Amino acid sequence: MSLFKKVAAFAKSPQGRRAIKQAKRYAQDPKNKQKIDQVKNRVLGKGGKG
């Protein structure tokens, strides 16, 4: 089974749905959103510390 199929199967499971819900709530918090943006920019090479 490919990785994508495994991820898709997990997302459809009750545990996966809970994890997705939790991730959405986390991402909506302004403090967490700022942290996510900082990491994303660092990974993409668009600034950050240093």
N, C-alpha and C positions, 0 to 999 in steps of 0.2 A: 504494500500500500504506500502510495506517495505521501510525502510530508503534507502537501496541500490537502489531500483527502483526509488525513488524520486530523488536521487543524479544523477542517470543515465539520467532521464528525463530532469533534469536541465542542465546537460552537453550537451545535444543535442539541447537545446533551444538557440535562438540568444543571450540571456543574459549570458547563461552558456558558450557559445563559446567565448564571449568577456572576461569573467572572466578568462577563461583558458589562453587565449592569453596574458592578462595582467599579470597573475601569472608567465607565462614562461618568459616574458620580465624582470620582477622583479628578478626572480631567476638567470638570466644570468648576471646581474650586479655583478662585483666582490665584491663590498662592501656588497651588500645584501646576496651574496652567503656565505660570511664569517659569517654574522649574523645568517643565517639559520643553518650553521654548528655548531655554538656555542650553539644555542638553542637545536638542535638535540642531541649534545653530552651531554648537561646538562640533557635532558630528559632521555637519554639512560644510564646516569651515567658514561660517559667516560670522566670525567674531568670537566673543566669549572672553574669558580671562587669559591674559598673557600677551 
